[in-house]
Amino acid sequence: STPKPSSAASDVYKRQELLKAGGNYRYFANLEKRIGKFPLATNHFEGGTREVTVWCSNDYLGMGQHPKIIEVMQEAVGRCGVGAGGTRNISGTNHDHLLLESEIADLHGKESALLFTSGYVSNWTTLATLGSKIADVVILSDANNHASMIEGIRQSRADKIIWSHNDVSDLDRKLAACGDRPKIVAFESVYSMDGDIAPISEILDVCEKYQALTYLDEVHAVGMYGKRGGGISEREGLAHRIDIIEGTLGKAFGCIGGYITGSTEICDFIRSFGSGFIFTTALPASIAAAARASISHLKVSNTERLGQRAKVARLRAGLDDAGIPHMENESHIVPVMIKDPVKTKMLADYLMEQFRIYVQPINYPTVAKGTERLRFTPSPLHTDADVDYLVSAMSNLWSQCALSRAVA
């Protein structure tokens, strides 16, 4: 006889079915990217393939396909091989890692930097380590912080206080209530889903008033803002006032990995006590070499940033002309709010099937229920014709949705 599934397995199945019924099940697009064709990709689906234009990549500047970066990575593979061969402590530290950490520290004007395997791991490890090792510390977290920051704080078991999103007055009140305890304030520069930018200067004023350690996530800003791509903190001349700046190599720099940068003492503290750093295999040397080349290029080249901003402006203007509401912000992220998970998925499917446009529906738990959206991220490699075609497709579907609502 066939054994009955365990109660745990049955619960897993039921939860998956509920996700599908609610429109929140995650379907992955099967994409095959081609060098030199970004943002075009081949979409494999049951029954065939089709060429689609990708409109939701976090490779914001197309650096993942930049000929110079590819050449550097290929050279490093030929020189060092494929894998790192161990943790950083056990044979896994390659000279390229140290060169990259020096490049990152220079980017942010800091003494030191520390590499991680992803931005998620760098946030989780650093906040978990600080929260668990600093006696009686309290961590004040912005209400819209990324899941990696939330998880790190939770794992630390430190006392946590959530302050209202970008609300400096609320932060001031809550810091005052902490008294003389050690305090860490964790927040982001560019928030990835709404695309809004934190009032960093005002936040730092309050943190300095209460002698709080500051932790800034610049994941969606590094490479994108500032004269050399150091993020919002560089653009606004504030990096020197921030204790720890965290970033990623997997978005605007087009590679993979995460990092923190700050004083030598802080980076060494995380290197010595952070389990997410100590016990994981290091990034391959080829990744480190490619990331260093990307950072070095964007320190001196503004071409990619200016091209990207031009495409964002064209898309926003096109959506305005078509009467399609989109969330206003000062960043490169263009959210079109749908506010219903099933409709969001439906619109994304129509864009793919009818127009060969790929944008991933953003549903719960990535965003709160009732705030579901399509999140567009133009790149400098999208053409004007690409932008205009996207606006035309959105306008077509938007008018159909409006008509169906009117009939209903």
N, C-alpha and C positions, 0 to 999 in steps of 0.2 A: 504494500500500500504506500501511497505517496505521503511523506511526513507533512504534518500541518505546519504552516509558517509560524514562527515565534510571534508572540504578542508585539515585540519590538519591531519585527519586520512588517507586521500588519499596520502598525502605527506609521511607519515610514511611508508605506503605500498610500494610506489615507491622506497623509499630509501632502504628498505629491499631487494627488487628485484634487485636493482643495486648492492648491496653487494653480493648477490648470484651469479649474472652474472660475477662479477669481481673476484670471488674466495675468497672474504674476509668475507663471512658470517661465524659466529662462531657456529660451531656444538660442542655440549658437549658430551664427552664419558660418558656413563652411567656405572659407576664402583662401585663395591662392594668390599671393602677391607676386608681382613681377618687377624686377629691377628696371628702373627707368620709366615705369608706367604709372607710378603713384600720382593721383589717388585712385587709379583704376585697379581692379582686382578681378580674378575669375571666381565666380560663385558656383560651387558644385552643389547640385541638388538632385533629388531623386528623379531620374529621367534625363539628366543632361547637365550642361554648364551654360553660363551666360556671363558676359562682362558687365560689371557694375561699377558705379562711382561711389567711393566710400566717403561718407559725410560725418562720421563720428569718431575718427581716429584721434587718439591722444598724441600721436606723432605730429605735433602741431605745426612743425616747420618742415616736415619731410626729411629730416636729417637721417632717418633710418635707411634712406636710399641715396644719400649723398655720395657721389663717386669717391671723394676724398676719404670719407669714413669707412667705406667698404674696402678701399685699398689698404688702409691702415690695419683693419681687422684681419684681412687675408694675410698680410705680412706677418702679423703677430701669431696667427695659427701656424704658419710655416716655420716660425722661429721658436715657438714655445709649445706647440701641440694644442690639444683641445681642452682638456679639463685642468682644473687647478691642482687636483691630486690630494687635497686635504683641507682641513680648517686652516685659518690664518696662523694658528699656533703650531700646527703640525704639518710642516712642509708646504703649506698652501699660500704663503706670502711670496708673491712674485715682485720683481722690481717695478713692473708696470702698475701694481697696486699702489706702491709708495709714490710714484710719479703722479698718479691720478689724485691721490689724497692731497698732495701738494698743490695741484692745479685747482682743486675745489676750494682749499683754504684761501688761495690767492683770489679766486672769484669773489668770495664773500668778505675778504679783508680780515680773515681770522688767523689765529696761530696754527690751528690744526684741523684735521678732518678725519672721519672714520667711515669706511665703506661697509655697506650691508648688501644682502642679496636682492632686496627690493625696498621701495619706499614704505610699504606696509610694515616690513620687518624693522626698519630703522625707527619708525614712530613707536611701534609696539615695544621694542627692546629698550629704547632710551627712556620712555616714560615709565615703563614697568620697573626699570632698574633704579631710576631716581626716586620713584615713589616708595620703593621697598627698602632702600638703603639709607635714605635721609630720615633721621629720627623725627617723629611727630610732624612730618610735612603734610601740608594740605595742597591739593592740586585744584586750581580753578580752571574749568574747561568751558570754552565757548559752546553754546547750545547746538551749533551746527558743525562741530568738529567731525572729522572723518572717522569711520569705523575703526581704523587702525589706532588712532589716538585714544578713542573710547576704550578699546580692548586693552591697550597698554596700561591705562589708568586703572581699569578694573583688575587686571592681573597684579598690579602693585599692592592692592589692598590698602592703599593710603586713603585718607579722608578726601572725598571729592565734593566740590561745589560747582554747580553749573550756573554760569551767568548768561543772561539774555544775549542773543546773537548781536554782536557788534555794539552792545549797549555799554558805553564807558561809565555812565553814572551807576548802573547796576553793578559793574565790576568794582567800582570805587566803594560802594556800600558793603559789598561782600568781602573785599580785602580788609576793610576797616574792622569788620566783625571777627576776623581771624586773630586779631591781637598780635602778639609777638612770635607766633609760630612761624617756622620756615614755610615759604609760599612759592608755588610754581604756577605761572599763568601760561596756559597753552592755547594757541589760536592759530588760524591760517591767514594767509595774505589774500589769495584768490580762492573763493569757495567754489568747488567744481560744478555743482549742480545749478545754482542760481547765478554764478559768475560775478557776484558782488565782491567788493574789495574792502578789507578791514581798515578802520581808521587807526593805522599803526602808531602814528605819532602820539595821538591822544591816549591810546592804550599804554604806551611806554611811559608817558607822564605819570599815569596812575600807578603803574608797577614800580617806578622809581620812588614814588612818594611812600610806598609801603615796603620797599626793599624786597620786592618779589623777583625771583629768577624768571626770565622770559624765554619761552619756547615757541618759535615761529615755524610753521609748516609752509614752505614756499614751493610745494610740489607742482602746482599749476602755474607758477610764475617764473621759475628759473628757466633761463634761455629766452624768455618772452619779453621781459621788461628790464629796464636799466640799460645804461650805455654799453655794458659788457655782458648783459644777460644774467646779472646777479639777482634779478627778481624785483618785487615791489620795494623791498627794503633798500636795495641799491638805488632804484629810481628816485626814491624820496630821501636819500642820504641818511638812512637810519640804521644801517647794518651794524655800525659800531656800538649801538645802544642795546643790541639784542644779544642775550647770552648764548643761545643755541639756535642755529638756523638749520632746518631739516629740508632736504630736497630729494629729487629723484633723477635718475639717468634715463628713465624709461618713457618720458613724454617728450618735451621739446628737444632733448638731446638725442633722442632716437635710438637708445640702446636699452639696457636693463640694469637695475640696481638702485640702491638708495644710499643716503649718507646723512651724517650730521657734521656740523662744523662749529667750532667755538674755541675756547681756550684749550691749551695743551692739557691742563689738569682735568677738565670735564671730559674731553675725548678719551684720555687715558683711564678715567674712572669707568666709563662705559665699556671700554676695551677689556678692562680687568674683571668687571662684575656682570656684564650683560650676557645672559645665556643665549639670546638670539644672535649674538655675534660669535661667542666662544665656540658653540657646538654645531655650527653649520659649515659646510664646505664653501670655500671662497669662490668668488666669481672667477671665471676663466681669465687668463691674462689678456686674451684677445678682446674680451669685452672691456676690460680696463683701458686698453690701448685705444680702442675705438671711441670710448666715452671721453677720454682725455682729448683726442683729436677734435671731437665735436665741440666740447667746451672751449677749447683753444680757438677754433674757427669762429664761434659765435661771440667770443670776446672782442673780435675785431671787425666782424661782418654784421652790418645792419640790414643787408639786403633782404634776408629771409623775414625778419620782423616787420619791415615796412611792407613787403608784399603780402604778408598775412593780414596786416591791419587793413590794407586796401580791400581785400576780399571780404573781410568782416563788414566793413562799411557798405560795400556793394550789396551784400546779402541783407543787411538790416534795411537799407533803403528800398530794396525790392519787396521785402515783406511788408513794409509800410505802404508802399504804392498798391500792393495787392489787398490791403486791409486785413492782413494776418497778424494778430497780436503776438508779440514776443516780449520776453522779460527784458526790461531796460537794465543795462549795467555798463560799466566802463572797461570790461575785459573782452577777451576773445571768444567767450562762450555765448552761444545764441540759443536760449531755451524757448521753445514754442510750447506753451502750456495746453494740455488736453484735459487733464484732471479726471481721467477715467481710464483704468488699466486696460479694459477690453478695447475701447476705442483707440487708445494709443498703439496697442499691438496691431489693430486692424489697419490703421493708417500706415504704420511701418511696413506691413505686409503689402499693401497696395503700392507703396512707393517702390518696393523691390520688384514686385511682379509686373506692374504696369509700366514703370518708368526706369527700372534698373538703377534705382537709387537706394543705397543702403544706409539707413540710420537705425540705430538700436533703440527700441522703446525703453524708457527709463521709468520703472515701476517700483513699488514697495518691495523690499526694504531699503533700496538705494535712496529713495525719497519717501516722504510721508504720504500716507494714503490721501487721495484727493489732490495731490500735486503732481500727478503723472505727466510726463512730457516727452517731446522729441528734442534732443540736445544736439545742435549742429556745431561743428568745429571746423570752419573754413581754414584752408592752408594756403600758402603762397603758390602751391602747385595746382590748385584748382584754377581753371581758366574763367574768364568772364562769361563765356558760353556755358560752362558748368553751373555757375551761379544762377544765370538767367533761366536755365532749364529747370533747376531745382525750384526756383520761385514759381515758374509756370506750372510745374507738377503740383506743388503745394496749393496753388490757387485753384487748380482744377479739383483737387480732392476737397479743399475747404468749401468750395461752392456746393459740391455734392452733399457734404455733411450738413451744410446750412439748409439745403433743400429738403433733406430727409427729416431734419428736425421740424421744419415748417409743416411737412405733410403729417408727421406724427402728432 
